[in-house]
Amino acid sequence: MAQLKFALSCQSCEDSSLTTEEPVSPAQAAERAIRADYSRILATLIRMTRDVDLAQDALQEAAVRALQTWPRDGVPDEPRAWLTVVARRCAVDRIRRDKAREGKEAESVWLLEHEPPEPEASVVRDDLLRLVFTCCHPSLSLDAQVALSLRTLGGLSTGEVARALMVPEATMAKRLTRAKQKIQQAHIPYRVPSDAELPGRLPAVLSTVYLIFNEGYAAANGEDAMRANLVDESIRLGRLLHRLMPDEASISGLLSLMLLQDSRRAARVDRDGAVVLLADQDRGLWREDLIREGVELVGEALRRTPEVPDPYAMQAAIAACHAIAADYASTDWDAIISWYDVLLRIQDSPTARLGRAGAITERDGPQAGLVEVDAIAGLDGYPWWHASRAELLMRLGRLDEAQAASQQALSLGLNQAHARFVGRPRAASA
């Protein structure tokens, strides 16, 4: 039962990164392979089967078989290939068992039993990226496109998608159901769009990649502060997009933003897994290669958008200000606030206002920061808004109010690492 439960929920598993010194059992190897490769294998299966539900069911069944057989027979040399082959066979079995598929059985079984069909002619060659473009169909609303991509291919649970898009989980469940129903009723095919259609779908694709990154950077659930596999996968997709469309400023800006944020990975938690504030991080642990690449990319994005600023480039410019500062005390808060002001003119959002309020706090003090935070509407259900208030109230000596705000943040749901962090309470700027 535990194995089945894991397989059916592996889309939302946390990354429990084991150190290379620790021995890895076959069961752990199976879990690792499923976590690491779930989305890519699923994308390949969807291309093969042209049926999302069938692909998901087949992969879940293959995951269960891996957990049952690998501890006994040993880990295969190519875990991803093993899972793909077994899932393909499971799909064949399901097609044959399902009488409702009789009209398509011969074609579907032939496709799955023979060599996998080559992808349709397209400049997009990566299966996962192709399927993200596929899910971002213009017949669906932008929110539905992003939600469907996150749920189906990003491997996020419905609750995690709801958190990423800042809506109640029940609302997100209904939105996803409506999107799938529309796909079925309108007979929208899961096919890769033509190369000419790709630019029109790019905004939803970029939003999807960035939200996958955000979920990895600050995990919604589990014990660890981050999910490294999601961070790595989103950066991989960002690099693929940049090679595909090197002149797109939005892609350069997004890739820059992700690299600059990820450059701090090793410094964001201590040896015990506790969150470390930006102000307290050991900058010697920051990756200089990612910082250099990120700064070059944001410069490229800014040069390509001299008149109409790009939101991702603005956020990357803010991240670059932090990355190039020799220490926290020398951070150029005036520059950061200026970049936020530009960002808010082109893409006003409550979370951007919260980031700007944090910069105001560092420049002008906690009272000025609290005024900014309290003026932000629409974040009552966002735990980091309450956590920010808790920190500012604590700095101002209003301890009872700070404790109440901290408890409100905790009640809204945080992963264990962030819950311990907020429970002190402390600043929410890690």
C-alpha positions in Angstrom: 0.0 0.0 0.0 2.8 2.4 0.8 4.4 1.7 -2.6 1.1 2.4 -4.4 0.5 5.6 -2.4 3.9 6.8 -3.5 3.5 6.0 -7.1 0.1 7.7 -7.3 1.4 10.9 -5.6 4.9 11.0 -7.1 3.9 14.1 -9.1 4.0 16.1 -5.9 6.8 14.4 -4.1 9.4 16.6 -2.4 13.1 16.3 -3.4 14.7 14.5 -0.5 18.2 15.0 -1.9 20.5 12.3 -0.5 24.2 13.1 -0.3 26.6 11.1 -2.4 28.1 9.6 0.8 24.9 7.9 1.8 24.2 4.4 0.5 21.2 4.3 -1.9 18.9 1.3 -1.6 17.0 0.0 -4.7 13.8 1.4 -3.3 15.4 4.9 -2.9 16.8 4.6 -6.4 13.3 3.9 -7.7 11.9 6.9 -5.8 14.8 9.1 -7.1 14.2 8.0 -10.7 10.5 8.7 -10.5 11.0 12.1 -8.9 13.7 13.1 -11.3 12.2 11.9 -14.6 8.4 11.8 -14.1 7.6 14.9 -16.2 9.9 14.0 -19.0 8.7 10.4 -19.2 5.1 11.5 -19.1 5.7 14.0 -21.9 7.2 11.2 -24.0 4.2 8.9 -23.2 1.7 11.6 -24.1 3.5 12.0 -27.5 3.3 8.2 -28.0 -0.3 7.6 -26.8 -1.8 11.0 -27.6 -3.9 10.5 -24.5 -3.0 12.3 -21.3 -5.1 10.2 -18.9 -3.8 6.9 -20.4 -0.2 8.2 -20.2 -0.6 9.1 -16.6 -2.2 5.8 -15.6 0.5 3.8 -17.5 3.3 5.7 -15.8 1.8 5.3 -12.4 1.5 1.6 -13.0 5.2 1.4 -14.1 6.2 3.3 -11.0 4.5 0.8 -8.8 6.3 -2.1 -10.7 9.6 -0.4 -10.2 9.1 -0.1 -6.5 8.1 -3.8 -6.3 10.8 -5.3 -8.5 13.9 -3.1 -8.2 14.6 -4.0 -4.5 14.5 -7.7 -5.6 16.2 -7.6 -9.0 18.4 -4.6 -8.7 18.3 -1.1 -10.3 18.5 -1.2 -14.1 21.4 0.6 -15.8 19.0 3.1 -17.4 16.1 3.8 -15.0 14.3 6.3 -17.2 14.4 3.9 -20.2 13.1 1.1 -18.0 10.2 3.2 -16.8 9.4 4.4 -20.3 9.4 0.9 -21.8 7.3 -0.6 -18.9 4.8 2.3 -19.0 4.5 1.8 -22.8 3.6 -1.9 -22.3 1.1 -0.9 -19.5 -0.5 1.5 -22.0 -0.8 -1.4 -24.6 -2.4 -3.6 -22.0 -4.9 -0.9 -20.9 -5.9 -0.2 -24.6 -6.6 -3.9 -25.1 -8.6 -4.2 -21.9 -10.7 -1.1 -22.7 -13.5 -2.1 -25.0 -14.4 1.6 -25.4 -11.2 2.0 -27.3 -12.0 -0.7 -29.9 -12.2 1.8 -32.8 -8.7 3.0 -32.1 -7.2 -0.2 -30.7 -5.3 -1.4 -33.8 -3.6 2.0 -34.5 -2.8 2.7 -30.9 -1.4 -0.7 -30.2 0.7 -0.7 -33.3 2.2 2.7 -32.4 3.1 1.6 -28.9 4.4 -1.9 -29.8 6.7 -0.6 -32.6 9.4 2.0 -32.4 8.1 5.3 -30.9 7.0 7.6 -33.7 9.3 10.5 -34.4 8.1 13.8 -33.2 6.3 15.9 -35.8 8.6 18.3 -37.7 9.2 21.2 -35.3 12.1 23.3 -34.0 11.1 22.1 -30.6 12.8 18.7 -30.1 12.5 18.2 -26.3 9.4 16.2 -25.4 8.6 18.1 -22.2 9.0 21.5 -23.7 6.9 20.4 -26.7 4.1 19.3 -24.4 4.2 22.6 -22.5 3.7 24.4 -25.8 0.9 21.9 -26.6 -1.0 22.5 -23.3 -0.8 26.3 -23.9 -3.6 26.2 -26.5 -5.2 29.6 -27.4 -8.7 28.2 -27.0 -8.1 28.1 -23.3 -7.8 31.2 -21.1 -4.2 32.1 -20.1 -4.8 31.1 -16.5 -6.2 27.7 -17.7 -3.2 27.1 -20.0 -0.7 27.7 -17.2 -2.7 25.7 -14.7 -3.1 22.7 -17.0 0.6 22.8 -17.9 1.7 23.0 -14.2 -0.6 20.2 -13.2 0.0 17.8 -16.2 3.6 18.4 -17.1 5.1 20.4 -14.2 4.1 17.6 -11.9 2.5 19.9 -9.3 -0.5 18.9 -7.3 -3.8 20.8 -7.5 -3.0 22.5 -4.2 0.5 23.5 -5.4 -1.0 24.9 -8.6 -3.5 26.8 -6.6 -0.8 28.3 -4.4 1.3 29.2 -7.4 -1.6 31.1 -9.0 -2.8 32.4 -5.7 -6.4 31.1 -5.8 -8.3 28.7 -3.5 -7.6 25.0 -4.1 -11.4 24.3 -4.7 -11.4 27.1 -7.4 -8.3 25.6 -9.0 -9.8 22.1 -9.1 -12.9 23.4 -10.9 -10.7 25.4 -13.3 -8.7 22.3 -14.2 -11.8 20.3 -14.7 -13.3 22.9 -17.0 -10.1 23.1 -19.0 -10.1 19.3 -19.5 -13.8 19.3 -20.4 -13.2 22.0 -23.0 -10.4 20.1 -24.5 -12.6 17.0 -24.8 -15.7 18.8 -26.0 -13.9 21.0 -28.5 -11.8 18.0 -29.7 -8.6 20.1 -29.1 -5.8 17.8 -30.1 -2.7 17.3 -28.0 -0.4 18.1 -30.9 2.7 20.3 -31.1 1.9 23.7 -32.6 3.5 24.7 -35.8 6.7 26.8 -35.6 4.6 29.9 -36.6 2.3 29.4 -33.6 5.1 29.2 -31.0 5.6 32.9 -30.4 1.8 33.4 -29.6 2.0 30.7 -27.0 5.3 31.9 -25.5 3.8 34.1 -22.6 1.9 31.1 -21.2 5.0 28.8 -21.6 7.3 31.3 -19.8 4.7 31.7 -17.0 4.6 28.0 -16.6 8.3 27.6 -16.5 8.7 30.4 -14.0 6.0 29.0 -11.7 7.6 25.6 -11.8 10.8 27.3 -10.7 9.1 29.2 -7.9 7.6 26.0 -6.6 11.0 24.5 -6.6 12.7 27.6 -5.1 10.2 27.8 -2.2 8.4 24.4 -1.8 4.8 24.5 -0.7 4.9 21.3 1.3 7.3 18.8 2.8 10.3 19.2 5.1 12.8 20.8 2.8 12.9 24.5 1.9 13.2 23.8 -1.8 12.7 21.1 -4.4 15.9 21.0 -6.4 14.6 18.8 -9.1 12.0 21.4 -10.1 14.5 24.2 -10.0 16.9 22.2 -12.3 14.1 21.2 -14.7 12.8 24.8 -15.1 16.4 26.1 -15.7 16.9 23.3 -18.3 13.7 24.4 -20.1 14.8 28.0 -19.9 18.1 27.2 -21.6 16.2 25.2 -24.3 13.9 28.2 -24.9 16.9 30.5 -25.1 18.6 28.4 -27.7 15.3 28.1 -29.6 14.5 31.9 -29.6 17.7 33.7 -28.7 16.4 37.1 -29.7 13.4 37.0 -27.3 14.0 39.4 -24.5 11.5 37.7 -22.2 13.3 34.4 -22.4 16.7 36.1 -21.7 15.1 37.9 -18.8 13.5 34.8 -17.3 16.6 32.6 -17.7 18.7 35.4 -16.1 16.3 35.7 -13.2 16.3 31.9 -12.5 20.1 31.7 -12.7 20.6 34.6 -10.4 18.2 33.3 -7.9 19.6 29.8 -8.1 23.2 31.1 -7.7 22.4 31.4 -3.9 21.2 27.8 -3.5 24.1 26.5 -1.3 23.8 29.4 1.1 20.0 29.5 1.5 19.9 26.7 4.2 22.4 25.7 6.9 23.6 22.2 7.7 20.5 21.5 9.7 18.2 22.6 6.8 17.2 25.8 8.5 16.4 28.8 6.2 19.2 31.4 6.2 18.2 35.0 5.5 19.7 36.9 2.5 21.4 39.3 4.9 23.1 36.3 6.7 24.1 34.2 3.8 27.7 33.3 3.1 28.3 34.9 -0.2 31.4 32.8 -0.7 28.9 30.0 -1.4 27.2 31.8 -4.2 28.0 30.5 -7.6 30.0 33.1 -9.5 29.5 31.3 -12.9 25.7 31.6 -12.6 25.9 35.2 -11.5 28.1 36.1 -14.5 25.8 34.3 -16.9 22.8 35.9 -15.3 24.2 39.4 -15.5 25.1 39.0 -19.1 21.6 37.7 -19.9 19.8 40.6 -18.1 22.0 43.1 -20.0 21.0 41.4 -23.2 17.3 41.5 -22.3 17.5 45.2 -21.3 19.3 46.1 -24.6 16.5 44.4 -26.6 13.7 46.3 -24.7 14.9 50.0 -24.5 11.4 51.4 -24.9 9.0 48.8 -23.6 10.5 47.1 -20.5 10.0 43.4 -20.0 8.7 42.2 -16.6 11.1 39.3 -16.4 14.1 41.5 -17.3 13.0 43.9 -14.5 12.9 41.1 -11.9 16.2 39.9 -13.2 17.7 43.4 -12.8 16.5 43.4 -9.1 18.1 40.0 -8.6 21.3 41.3 -10.2 21.5 44.2 -7.7 21.6 41.6 -4.9 24.1 39.3 -6.8 26.7 42.0 -7.5 26.7 43.6 -4.0 29.9 42.8 -2.1 27.8 42.3 1.1 24.3 43.0 2.3 25.3 46.4 3.7 26.4 47.6 0.3 23.2 46.6 -1.5 22.0 49.5 -3.7 18.4 49.8 -2.3 17.7 52.9 -4.4 18.4 51.0 -7.6 16.3 48.1 -6.4 13.3 50.3 -5.6 13.7 52.1 -9.0 13.5 48.7 -10.8 10.5 47.8 -8.8 8.8 51.1 -9.8 9.4 50.3 -13.4 8.1 46.7 -12.9 4.9 48.0 -11.2 4.2 50.4 -14.1 4.2 47.5 -16.6 3.0 44.6 -14.4 1.4 45.6 -11.1 1.0 42.8 -8.7 0.6 42.4 -5.0 3.7 40.2 -4.7 5.8 42.8 -6.5 4.5 45.4 -4.1 5.5 43.2 -1.2 9.0 42.9 -2.7 9.2 46.7 -3.0 8.0 47.1 0.6 10.9 44.9 1.7 13.4 47.2 -0.1 11.7 50.2 1.4 12.2 48.6 4.8 15.9 48.2 4.3 16.3 51.7 3.1 13.9 53.7 5.3 13.3 51.5 8.3 10.6 49.1 9.6 7.9 51.8 10.1 8.1 52.9 6.5 8.1 49.3 5.4 5.0 48.4 7.5 3.1 51.3 6.0 3.9 49.9 2.5 3.0 46.3 3.5 -0.3 47.3 5.1 -1.3 49.2 2.0 -1.1 46.1 -0.2 -4.5 44.6 -1.1 -5.2 41.0 -2.1 -2.7 39.1 0.0 -4.9 38.1 3.0 -4.5 34.5 2.0 -0.7 34.7 1.3 1.4 33.5 4.2 4.5 35.6 3.3 2.4 38.8 3.6 1.6 37.9 7.2 5.2 36.8 7.8 6.5 40.1 6.6 4.1 42.0 8.9 5.3 39.7 11.8 8.9 40.6 11.2 8.3 44.3 10.9 6.0 44.4 14.0 8.7 42.6 15.9 11.4 45.1 14.8 9.0 47.8 16.1 8.6 46.1 19.4 4.9 45.3 18.9 5.4 41.8 20.1 1.8 40.7 20.6 0.8 41.8 17.2 3.9 40.2 15.7 3.0 36.9 17.3 -0.5 37.1 16.0 0.7 37.8 12.5 3.2 34.9 12.7 0.4 32.5 13.7 -1.7 33.7 10.8 1.1 33.0 8.4 1.5 29.5 9.8 -2.2 28.8 9.6 -2.1 29.4 5.9 0.2 26.6 5.2 4.0 26.5 4.8 6.5 23.7 4.4 8.2 22.5 7.6 11.5 24.5 7.0 9.7 27.7 6.3 7.2 27.1 9.2 10.2 26.9 11.6 11.6 30.0 10.0 8.4 32.0 10.3 7.7 30.7 13.8 10.6 32.6 15.3 9.3 35.1 13.7 12.0 36.4 11.3 12.3 38.3 8.0 10.8 36.6 4.9 13.5 37.6 2.5 15.6 34.4 2.1 
